[in-house]
Structures are given as structure tokens and as C-alpha cells.
């Protein structure tokens, strides 16, 4: 069974895109890990993106949201092809 290996590989692929996520709260920003971000319900993740209340960072540098989301869509498509 390869499921745990596949999940680990997928997690590493996501980390190559970004390693930290900041979510805008009413009065501040909350820092969460990439794993915590993906543990959020899909509807909550989509809401944060659509409301522009999310920032993606890699190695201490903010990365473009479009870039992060495009790579995530690509990874998702590749995963669906397997």
C-alpha cells in the first residue's frame, strides 16, 4: 500500500511551493503551517483566498498568491492523473 508514501510526497511538493501561511484575523494575522492550512475545510480555504485574507510565504519571503495557487492546481491535476 503506497498511500502514506504518496501523502508524504504530496506534502513535500506543497512545501516546495510555500512553507508558511498567514491568515488575516479581525485584528491581526495568524501564522499556520502548510499542513494546518490543508486541514482547514475546503470552504474555509476558498473563503480566505477569495476574500484575500491569506498570504503564502516560502523561506521567510512572501510569494505571489497567483503563483502559489497555480502550482497547487498543477499538483492537484497531476495527483488526479495518478
C-alpha positions as CSV (number, residue, x, y, z in Angstrom):
1,X,0.0,0.0,0.0
2,X,1.5,3.3,-1.1
3,X,-1.0,5.8,0.4
4,X,1.3,7.0,3.3
5,X,4.2,7.5,0.9
6,X,2.0,9.4,-1.6
7,X,0.7,11.7,1.1
8,X,4.2,12.4,2.3
9,X,5.4,13.1,-1.2
10,X,2.4,15.4,-1.8
11,X,3.1,17.2,1.5
12,X,6.7,17.8,0.3
13,X,5.6,19.1,-3.1
14,X,3.3,21.6,-1.3
15,X,6.2,22.7,0.9
16,X,8.3,23.4,-2.2
17,X,5.6,26.0,-3.1
18,X,5.2,27.6,0.3
19,X,6.0,26.6,3.9
20,X,4.0,29.1,5.9
21,X,0.5,30.6,5.6
22,X,-0.8,33.7,7.3
23,X,-4.5,34.2,7.7
24,X,-5.9,37.6,8.4
25,X,-7.9,37.7,11.6
26,X,-10.1,40.6,12.6
27,X,-7.3,42.4,14.4
28,X,-4.1,40.6,13.3
29,X,-2.5,37.9,11.2
30,X,-2.3,34.3,12.4
31,X,0.6,32.1,11.3
32,X,-0.1,28.5,10.5
33,X,1.8,25.7,8.9
34,X,1.0,24.4,5.4
35,X,-0.4,21.2,7.0
36,X,-2.7,23.2,9.2
37,X,-3.8,25.2,6.2
38,X,-4.7,22.0,4.3
39,X,-6.5,20.6,7.4
40,X,-9.0,23.5,7.2
41,X,-12.2,22.7,5.5
42,X,-12.0,23.5,1.7
43,X,-14.8,26.1,2.0
44,X,-12.8,28.0,4.6
45,X,-9.6,27.9,2.5
46,X,-11.5,29.1,-0.5
47,X,-13.1,31.9,1.5
48,X,-9.7,33.1,2.7
49,X,-8.4,33.1,-0.8
50,X,-11.4,34.9,-2.3
51,X,-11.5,37.5,0.5
52,X,-7.7,38.0,0.1
53,X,-7.2,37.2,3.7
54,X,-4.3,34.8,3.1
55,X,-0.6,35.2,2.5
56,X,1.8,32.5,1.4
57,X,5.4,32.5,2.4
58,X,8.5,30.4,1.5
59,X,11.8,30.7,3.3
60,X,10.7,33.9,5.0
61,X,9.6,35.7,1.8
62,X,6.1,36.3,0.7
63,X,5.3,34.7,-2.6
64,X,2.7,35.7,-5.2
65,X,-0.7,34.3,-4.4
66,X,-1.3,33.5,-8.1
67,X,2.0,31.6,-8.3
68,X,1.2,29.6,-5.2
69,X,-2.4,28.8,-6.3
70,X,-1.3,27.9,-9.8
71,X,1.3,25.4,-8.6
72,X,-1.2,23.9,-6.2
73,X,-3.7,23.5,-9.1
74,X,-1.0,21.8,-11.1
75,X,-0.1,19.4,-8.3
76,X,-3.8,18.6,-7.8
77,X,-4.2,17.8,-11.5
78,X,-1.1,15.6,-11.5
79,X,-2.4,13.8,-8.4
80,X,-5.8,13.2,-10.1
81,X,-4.0,11.7,-13.2
82,X,-2.3,9.0,-11.0
